[in-house]
Amino acid sequence: MADSFGPMRDEDADDGVAGMGPDADTPRKEPIRVLVVDDHALFRRGLEIVLAAEEDIQVVGEAGDGAEAVEKAADLLPDIILMDVRMPKRGGIEACTSIKEVAPSAKIIMLTISDEEADLYDAIKAGATGYLLKEISTDEVATAIRAVADGQSQISPSMASKLLTEFKSMIQRTDERRLVPAPRLTDRELEVLKLVATGMNNRDIAKELFISENTVKNHVRNILEKLQLHSRMEAVVYAMREKILEIR
């Protein structure tokens, strides 16, 4: 298939795309409906030309930024959205979260020049199913669309390697935290935490324990600092998980 746009190419077959997920067992009856989102009109047009040659793929619309992408996704309800990361008005990652609300069945593939690890992680957290660099071949775009439509995840090999490295680091950090004993809370802090877990506010806790509301606030702040957490709910979940606190 001829290369019709930008930096994408048909050679370099070794570049490939890393896929994760189940294989399709049954043939698809309807074409895969695709929405193309990129701030470069020429790139969008190139993708449309390439995908038009695929009998099982149909480009149903296009958008030039993230805000327009959300509107088009809600209106068209596409199966797959090919979307750039960095665009004016609203970026692709930010739009990804909103799209999941208005078109939850749509699967999003980020197609971008950004090889920043932060963009990859943020895209996955926002709900993207694929993350491909624009250097992949035109044939691989169609292959990736089919794979994602069949329930797989698609990530460019160089980005997949970064992701695996981050996973390893996360596992190592988790293991290191397990070696550190849970912070010790005072008896009064445990009392406060237990009452927080029942849904009481600071005023009610103060009345229950015959202390001032300001003292309760200080206890809650100390609990969060000791557990290195950010909210009362996180503290309760942590305490239950680490068996610091058991609510009956």
N, C-alpha and C positions, 0 to 999 in steps of 0.2 A: 504494500500500500504506500503510495507516495506520501512524503512528508509535506504537509500543507501549511504548517504554521510554526513560527517562533523557533525556540531551541529544541523542540522535540524531534526525535530521529528514529529511523527504522533499524539502523545498524546497532552494533554493540549489544548483541543478544544476551551477553553475560550480565548486563545490568539487572534485568528481571524485576520482579516484584515479589516481595515476601507475602505469602498468604497464610491466613490462619482461619480454620473453621471447617464446617462440613462441606462435602462435595454435593453437587446437584444430582439427584437420582432420576428425576422426571423431566421431560422436555417442557419448555416454556411455551404456553399457548399465545399469550399476549406479548407485544414488544415491551421492552423496558423503557419507561418514560423518564427522560432525563431533563433536568434544568441546569443550564450552564451559567455560572456566575463568575465574572471576571471584569475588572475595570478597563481592560483593553479590548476594544471592539474587534480589532483584527484577530486577536487570539480566540475570541468567542466564535467568530466566523470560521476560523480554521478548524475548530473543534466540530462545529456543525457539519462542515464539509466532510471531515474524516468519518464522523459517526453516521452520516447519511448513507454511507456505503454498507453499513451493517444492517441486515434485514431484521434483526431482533432488537434493535435499539432505535428509539425515536426521540429526537430532541423536541420537547414540547414548549420550550420557552428559554429566555435568557434574561440576565439582570447585570447591571453595571456596578452595583455596590451591595453591601450587606442589608441595608434597609429595604432596597427594592427586592432583594432575594427573599426576605421574610414575606413580603406582600405576594410575590409570585408563588411562593411555596404554598401559602394558604389558599390561593386561588386555583392553582393547577394540581396540587397534591401529587407531585412527581414521585417516582419510585427511588430515583437516585438524584442527588444534587452534586455536581462538580463545582467546587468553590475555591477561589483563591483566599489566602490568609489575609494579606494586607491590601485593603481597598479604601477609597475615600468614604466619608460620611459614616460608614459603619463597617468594621472589619469582619472577615469571615468567621473568626472564632466567636466573637460576640454574637454574630447573627446565628451561629450554630445553635446556641441555647434557645433563642426565640423560635427558631424553626422547629425544634423538637416539641415546642408547645402547640404551634399551630398546625403542624403536619407531622405528628409523631411516627407515622409509618415510613416517612422518607428517610433514606440512608444517605449520609453525607460523606463525600470523599473530598478531602482537601487536596487541591492540585495547585502547587505553588513552587516558587523558586526558593522559598525560605527553608534552609536546613538548620535553623536554630532549634536547639533541643527544647527550649522553653515553649516555642510555638507548637511543637509536636505534643508535649505533655498537656498544654492547655487545650489543644484541639481534641485530644482523646477525652479529657475530663469534661469538655463541653458536649460530647456525644458523637464526635466524628467516628466513622467506621473505617475510614481509610486515610492515609497520608502519603501522597505521591509527589515526587519532585517533577518539575516540568521537563527535566532532561530525559524522561523515559520515552520509549518509542511510541509512535501512534498506535501500533497494533496492541501495545500493552494497555493503552487507555481503555479500549473496548473490552479486553480480557478482564481488566480490573472491575469494570462496571458489571459484567456478568457475574464475576465472583462475589462481589458485594451483594448483588441482588439475590444470590443463592445462599447468603448467610455467612460468607467469609469476611475476614478483615484483611485489608491490603495496605502494606507499608513498604515504601521503597527500602531496599536492602541496607543502605547506609544509615537510614533513620531507624530501622529495626535493630541494628547493632547498638545504636545509642540507647534505645529503649531497653534492650536486654541488660546493658551496662547499668542503667539506672535501677532496674529491678534488683540486680545483684547488690547494689549499694543499699537499697531499701531493706533487703533481707538482712544484710550485715548490720545495719543500724538497729533493726528490730531485735536481732540476737544480742547485740550489745546492751540494749535497754533491758532485756530479760535478766542479764547478769547483775543489774543494779537493783538493790532491794527497794521495794515501794516506800516512798516517803512516809515518815511516821507522823500521824496526826494526833493531836492531844485529845483527851477525853471530851473536852468541851467542843472541839472542832468536829469530832465524830457526832456529837449530839446535834450540832448545827447542820451538818451534812445530811443526817438522817431526816431532819425536819424539812430541809430543802427538797429532799427526794419525795416527800409526801405532797409537795406542791405549795407549801406555805411561803408567804412573802416575808420580808425582813420584819415587818411590824408584828405579824402573828408569831414569828419565832421569838421575838423579844418578849412578848407577853407570856409565851409558853415557858421560857427559861428564866423569867424575871430579871432580864438584863436590858440595857438600853438598845435602841435600834442601831445606834452608831457602833456599838460593840459587835452587834451581829454583822454589820457591814465589814468591820475589820476582820472578823473570823472568816467570812466568806472570801475576802481578799487574800488572807493568809493561806486558806485551803487551795485556792487557784494557783497561787505562787508556788506552793510546795509541790503540787501535782503538775505544774507547768502546763496548765490548761487555760482556756479563754472564757468559758461560760459555766454557769451553774449546772446546766444539763450535762456538759462534758464531764464535770466533776462527779456527778452521780453515776453516769455510765462507767467511768473509769473505776470508781470505788467498788461498784458491783462486780466488774470484770476481774479486778485484782483481789476480790473477796475481802476488801477493807471494810465493806458495808454490805449487809444482807437485809433486804426489806421483806418483811413477811406480811 
